[in-house]
Amino acid sequence: MTPHTMEHTPIDDISMASFDHIIINANIATFSAQYGFDIYASDRTDSSPYGQLENAALGIKNGKIAWIGAHEQITPHLSQYQDQQITDGNGKWLTPGLIDCHTHIVYGGNRSNEFEARLQGVSYQDIAAQGGGIVATVSATREASIETLFAQSEKRLLALIQEGVTSIEVKSGYGLDLDTERKMLTVARKLGDKHGIHVSTTYLAAHALPPEYQSHMQDRADEYIEQVCAWLPILHSEGLVDAVDGFCENIAFNTAQIKRVFEVARSLDLPVKLHSEQLSDIGGSALVAEYQGLSSDHLEHLSEADIKKMAASNTVAVLLPGAFYTLRDTKLPPIDALRKYQVPMAISTDCNPGTSPLTSLLLAMNMGCTLFYLTPEEVLAGTTLHAAQALGLSNKGKIEVGCDADLALWDITRPADLAYQIGLNPIQGIMSQGRWRKAV
């Protein structure tokens, strides 16, 4: 792989002296078009894999990347800095901080019994019909105090952070009533505040029909959706909602019902996303594309017609190999068609108690390669640049001047090692908003 050739950007001594921190002697996977990153380039000789820069350095000011250049440009200025302001990369690799763009980490209870049942041949749909699945977690989450819910969820968050995650999306959807949805979103906010990482909160009350709305005589889904639409402005006014999601599936809600929720989101100027085409194709991705949605997620049964609509709306395809693996699915997402229409693909853990109890984004990257036949470059882009796009975070997921200094330093030989290795965490340092969280 040929790295991009850096132009030697002149350094103003005054601005140089004002950097809060500098990183020297590092190889950088920028994922920036400014440095030649173009994952869909027809001729890769005209682009740089990973947007990589070798023997490079960068300066950080006020939590932002302020300068990027060659290592030799900055060495004459090192005497201006105290030792604690300098990180020597020693030839290691620097990437954007990883982003887990689809998670359900805030929940109560445990569903390992369902894992055992599936191993004995019981289907996901049958478990849901018997009162398991999402509804089982709803009961446990409703019963948990906010302190208990925080303590349980914090363990999952810390596992992700320790693998270089600096931004994460956390969904509600295990409350299915106003008070518990509020409790879940509040816990998500508190987790971000305590641990100093970016948390995007997503309202997912349209996740399943709660027990009190189920009847042997009639389906009260429309009535419940009315409540979902009524709760959204309340929680948004409390500062708890960054985006709106739904489960559009043959065991959940149809497109007409989800559209009602999306209309309320649009009235509040909130972006939308969707769980769709996991078990069947009922047009969910076409709907989210109609609303210029951030992402459509799962997508095993996605049609080519809807891929074209996603491409036109710049909607990210979020692939969730952990759920594919746990459910022993055999229907692969249409990766080649997504590539053909240049739909950006993100990778996420989908961390949840039933179908993807996964708290390793590095393992999700490996699964993306081994199960979905993605390249190491695609999965690393999918947990940085494209994951940021799936959350609407334009200043994250890439290393270029002006972006947030959310970074991960890895003791690896080449970027592909992050997807290649299984069970080994090569993290050396994690920086959030210009501050190292782990000693390097």
C-alpha positions in Angstrom: 0.0 0.0 0.0 1.3 3.4 -1.0 0.8 6.1 1.6 -0.4 9.5 0.5 2.4 12.0 0.1 2.1 14.9 2.5 2.7 18.4 1.4 5.0 20.2 3.9 2.6 22.7 5.4 4.4 25.8 6.8 4.2 26.1 10.6 3.6 29.4 12.2 5.8 29.5 15.3 3.1 31.3 17.3 0.4 28.8 16.5 2.8 26.0 17.0 3.6 27.2 20.5 -0.1 27.3 21.4 -0.8 23.7 20.7 -2.2 21.9 23.8 -0.7 18.6 22.8 1.3 17.1 19.9 1.6 13.6 18.7 4.8 12.8 16.8 6.3 9.8 14.9 3.1 8.2 14.1 1.5 6.5 11.1 -2.0 7.8 10.7 -5.1 6.2 9.1 -7.0 9.5 8.4 -10.0 8.3 6.5 -10.0 11.8 5.0 -10.5 12.5 1.3 -7.9 15.3 1.8 -5.3 12.5 2.1 -6.5 10.3 -0.7 -9.2 8.2 1.0 -11.7 7.0 -1.5 -13.0 3.5 -0.8 -15.0 3.4 -4.0 -12.2 4.6 -6.3 -12.2 2.5 -9.5 -8.4 2.7 -9.6 -6.8 2.4 -6.2 -3.5 3.7 -7.5 -5.1 7.2 -7.5 -6.2 6.9 -3.9 -4.6 6.0 -0.6 -5.9 3.0 1.4 -7.1 4.2 4.8 -6.1 7.7 3.7 -2.8 6.8 5.4 0.1 9.0 6.3 3.4 7.5 7.4 5.9 9.1 9.8 3.5 11.9 10.5 2.6 14.3 13.3 -0.4 16.3 14.5 -1.1 19.2 16.8 -4.2 19.5 19.0 -5.8 22.7 20.3 -9.0 23.1 22.4 -10.0 19.5 21.8 -9.7 19.8 18.0 -7.1 18.7 15.4 -5.3 22.0 14.6 -2.4 20.8 12.3 -1.3 17.7 10.5 2.1 17.3 8.8 5.3 15.4 8.5 7.2 14.3 11.6 10.3 16.2 10.6 8.4 19.5 10.4 7.7 19.5 14.0 10.9 18.1 15.5 12.6 21.6 15.6 9.8 22.9 17.8 9.7 20.2 20.4 11.8 22.2 22.9 8.8 24.6 23.3 6.7 21.8 24.9 6.8 20.1 28.3 7.1 16.3 28.2 3.5 15.7 29.2 2.4 17.7 26.1 4.2 15.3 23.7 3.1 11.8 22.7 5.7 9.8 20.8 3.8 7.4 18.6 7.0 5.3 18.1 5.8 4.3 14.7 2.5 3.0 15.9 -0.8 3.6 14.1 -3.2 6.4 14.9 -6.8 6.1 13.8 -10.0 8.1 14.6 -11.6 7.0 17.8 -13.9 4.1 17.1 -17.7 4.7 16.9 -20.3 2.2 17.9 -23.3 3.5 16.0 -26.0 1.1 16.9 -26.3 -0.2 20.5 -28.9 -1.1 23.1 -26.4 -1.2 26.0 -28.9 0.3 28.5 -31.1 -2.5 29.7 -32.0 -4.6 32.7 -32.1 -8.4 33.2 -30.5 -11.3 31.3 -31.7 -13.4 28.4 -29.2 -16.3 28.4 -32.2 -18.6 28.7 -33.2 -17.6 25.2 -29.7 -18.3 23.9 -30.1 -21.8 25.2 -33.5 -22.1 23.6 -32.3 -21.0 20.2 -29.5 -23.6 20.4 -32.3 -26.2 20.9 -34.0 -25.0 17.7 -36.6 -22.5 18.9 -36.8 -19.6 16.5 -36.5 -15.9 17.3 -40.1 -15.4 16.3 -41.4 -18.2 18.5 -39.5 -16.8 21.5 -41.1 -13.5 20.9 -44.6 -15.1 20.6 -44.1 -16.9 23.9 -43.5 -13.6 25.8 -39.7 -13.6 25.5 -37.5 -11.4 23.4 -37.8 -7.7 23.7 -40.8 -7.9 26.0 -38.8 -9.9 28.6 -36.2 -7.2 28.7 -38.9 -4.6 29.0 -40.2 -6.2 32.3 -36.6 -6.3 33.8 -35.8 -2.7 32.7 -39.1 -1.3 34.1 -38.3 -3.0 37.4 -34.7 -1.8 37.6 -33.9 1.4 39.6 -31.9 4.1 37.7 -28.9 3.3 39.9 -29.1 -0.5 39.0 -29.6 0.3 35.4 -26.6 2.6 35.3 -24.4 0.1 37.1 -25.3 -2.8 34.7 -25.0 -0.6 31.6 -21.7 1.0 32.7 -19.9 -2.4 32.5 -20.9 -2.8 28.9 -19.8 0.7 28.1 -16.4 0.3 29.7 -15.8 -2.9 27.7 -16.3 -0.9 24.5 -14.3 2.1 25.6 -11.3 -0.1 26.4 -11.2 -1.1 22.8 -10.9 2.5 21.5 -14.6 3.5 21.3 -14.9 7.3 21.8 -18.5 7.8 20.5 -21.5 5.5 20.9 -25.2 5.5 20.1 -27.5 4.3 22.8 -31.2 3.5 22.1 -34.2 3.4 24.4 -36.9 0.9 23.5 -36.9 -1.4 26.5 -39.3 0.8 28.5 -42.3 1.1 26.2 -43.8 3.5 28.6 -43.0 7.2 29.2 -41.3 6.8 32.5 -39.0 3.9 31.6 -38.1 5.4 28.2 -37.1 8.6 30.1 -35.1 6.5 32.6 -33.1 4.7 29.8 -32.3 7.9 28.0 -31.3 9.6 31.3 -28.9 6.7 32.1 -27.4 7.0 28.6 -26.7 10.8 29.1 -25.2 10.1 32.6 -22.9 7.4 31.1 -21.5 9.9 28.6 -21.1 12.6 31.3 -19.2 10.3 33.7 -16.9 8.7 31.1 -16.2 11.7 28.9 -17.3 10.2 25.6 -19.9 11.3 23.1 -23.2 9.5 23.5 -25.9 9.9 20.9 -29.3 9.1 22.3 -32.0 7.5 20.1 -35.7 7.2 20.9 -36.9 3.7 20.1 -40.2 3.4 21.8 -41.5 1.9 18.5 -39.6 -1.2 19.3 -42.2 -3.7 20.3 -45.8 -3.8 21.5 -45.8 -3.6 25.3 -47.7 -6.3 27.2 -50.5 -4.0 28.3 -51.3 -3.3 24.6 -51.5 -7.0 23.6 -54.9 -8.7 23.5 -56.2 -12.0 22.2 -59.1 -10.1 20.7 -57.4 -7.3 18.8 -54.1 -5.8 17.8 -53.7 -2.4 19.6 -50.5 -1.4 17.7 -52.1 1.7 16.3 -53.2 2.8 19.7 -49.7 2.3 21.1 -48.1 4.2 18.2 -50.3 7.2 19.2 -48.6 7.1 22.6 -45.1 6.8 21.0 -45.9 9.9 19.0 -47.2 11.7 22.1 -44.1 10.9 24.3 -41.6 12.0 21.7 -42.1 15.8 22.1 -42.0 15.4 25.9 -38.7 13.6 26.0 -37.3 15.9 23.3 -38.2 19.0 25.3 -36.2 17.5 28.2 -33.1 17.3 26.1 -33.0 13.5 26.0 -33.4 12.7 22.3 -30.9 13.1 19.5 -32.6 10.9 16.9 -35.6 8.6 16.3 -35.7 5.0 15.4 -38.2 2.2 15.0 -38.5 -1.5 14.4 -40.1 -2.0 11.0 -40.6 -5.7 10.6 -43.2 -8.4 10.3 -43.0 -9.1 14.0 -43.0 -5.4 15.0 -44.5 -2.3 13.2 -45.5 -1.7 9.6 -44.4 1.2 7.4 -47.6 3.2 7.9 -47.1 3.1 11.7 -43.5 4.0 11.5 -44.3 6.8 9.1 -46.5 8.4 11.8 -43.5 8.4 14.2 -41.3 9.8 11.5 -43.7 12.7 10.9 -43.5 13.7 14.6 -39.7 13.5 14.4 -39.7 15.7 11.3 -41.8 18.3 13.1 -39.2 18.4 15.8 -36.3 18.6 13.3 -35.0 15.2 14.6 -33.2 12.8 12.2 -34.5 9.3 11.8 -33.1 5.8 11.3 -34.6 2.4 11.2 -34.3 -1.3 12.1 -35.3 -2.8 8.8 -35.1 -5.8 6.5 -33.7 -8.1 9.2 -36.3 -10.8 8.8 -38.3 -9.8 5.8 -38.6 -7.0 3.2 -41.6 -4.7 3.9 -40.1 -1.5 2.5 -38.5 0.0 5.6 -35.3 1.2 3.9 -37.4 2.9 1.2 -39.3 4.7 4.0 -36.2 5.9 5.9 -34.7 7.1 2.6 -37.9 9.1 1.9 -37.2 10.9 5.1 -33.5 11.5 4.3 -32.7 9.2 7.2 -29.3 8.8 8.8 -29.2 5.0 8.5 -31.1 1.8 7.8 -29.8 -1.0 9.9 -29.6 -4.9 9.6 -30.6 -5.2 5.9 -30.2 -8.9 5.3 -33.4 -8.8 3.1 -32.7 -5.4 1.5 -33.8 -5.1 -2.2 -31.8 -3.5 -5.0 -34.6 -1.0 -5.6 -34.3 0.2 -2.0 -30.5 0.3 -2.2 -30.9 2.8 -5.0 -33.1 4.9 -2.8 -30.6 4.8 0.1 -27.9 5.9 -2.3 -30.0 8.9 -3.5 -30.7 10.0 0.1 -27.1 9.3 1.3 -28.5 7.0 4.0 -25.9 4.8 5.6 -26.3 1.0 5.6 -25.5 -0.2 9.1 -24.5 -3.8 9.1 -24.7 -5.9 12.3 -22.8 -9.1 12.1 -23.2 -9.9 15.8 -26.9 -10.4 15.4 -26.3 -12.4 12.2 -23.9 -14.6 14.1 -26.0 -15.0 17.2 -29.2 -15.9 15.3 -27.2 -18.2 13.0 -28.7 -16.4 10.1 -27.8 -17.6 6.6 -29.2 -14.6 4.5 -26.3 -12.3 3.8 -26.8 -8.6 3.4 -26.4 -7.5 -0.3 -22.8 -6.3 0.1 -22.0 -6.3 -3.6 -25.1 -4.3 -4.5 -24.3 -1.8 -1.7 -20.8 -1.4 -3.2 -22.2 -1.0 -6.7 -24.3 1.9 -5.7 -21.7 3.3 -3.4 -23.8 3.2 -0.2 -21.6 3.9 2.8 -21.5 0.9 5.1 -21.0 1.1 8.8 -20.4 -1.8 11.3 -21.7 -1.9 14.8 -22.0 -4.3 17.7 -25.8 -4.0 18.1 -25.1 -4.8 21.7 -28.4 -6.0 23.1 -29.5 -8.7 25.6 -31.2 -11.1 23.1 -29.7 -11.2 19.6 -26.3 -9.6 19.9 -24.8 -9.7 23.4 -21.6 -8.3 22.0 -19.4 -5.7 23.7 -16.4 -5.9 21.3 -16.3 -3.6 18.3 -13.1 -5.1 17.2 -14.7 -8.6 17.1 -17.6 -7.0 15.1 -15.0 -5.8 12.6 -13.6 -9.3 12.3 -17.1 -10.7 11.8 -17.8 -8.1 9.1 -14.8 -9.6 7.2 -15.3 -13.3 7.9 -19.1 -13.4 7.7 -20.0 -10.6 5.3 -16.8 -10.7 3.1 -16.0 -7.0 3.8 -12.4 -5.8 3.5 -10.4 -4.7 6.5 -10.5 -1.2 5.1 -14.2 -1.3 4.8 -14.8 -2.4 8.3 -12.4 0.2 9.8 -14.1 2.9 7.7 -17.4 1.4 8.9 -16.4 2.0 12.6 -15.0 5.4 12.0 -16.0 7.6 9.0 -19.2 5.9 8.0 -20.3 5.2 11.6 -19.9 9.0 12.3 -22.1 9.7 9.2 -24.7 7.2 10.6 -25.0 9.4 13.7 -24.8 12.7 11.9 -21.4 13.6 13.5 -19.6 15.5 10.8 -16.6 16.4 13.0 -15.8 12.8 14.1 -14.7 9.6 12.4 -11.8 11.1 10.4 -8.5 12.8 11.1 -8.3 16.2 9.5 -7.8 19.8 10.6 -10.9 21.1 12.4 -12.2 17.7 13.4 -12.6 16.6 17.1 -9.4 15.1 18.5 -11.1 11.7 19.2 -8.2 9.3 18.5 -7.0 5.8 19.2 -3.3 4.7 19.2 -2.7 1.1 18.3 0.4 -1.2 18.6 -0.1 -2.8 15.2 2.0 -3.3 12.1 -0.8 -2.2 9.7 -4.4 -1.1 10.0 -5.7 -4.5 8.8 -4.5 -6.0 12.0 -7.5 -4.5 13.8 -9.8 -6.8 11.9 -7.4 -9.7 11.5 -6.6 -10.3 15.2 -9.2 -12.1 17.3 -9.2 -11.6 21.1 -6.1 -9.4 21.3 -6.7 -5.7 22.1 -3.7 -3.7 20.8 -4.9 -0.4 22.2 -2.1 1.9 23.4 -4.0 5.1 24.0 -7.4 6.6 23.8 -8.0 10.3 23.3 -11.4 12.0 23.7 -11.7 15.7 22.9 -8.0 16.2 23.1 -7.4 14.4 26.4 -5.8 11.0 26.8 -7.9 8.6 28.9 -5.3 5.8 29.0 -1.5 6.4 29.6 0.7 6.0 26.5 
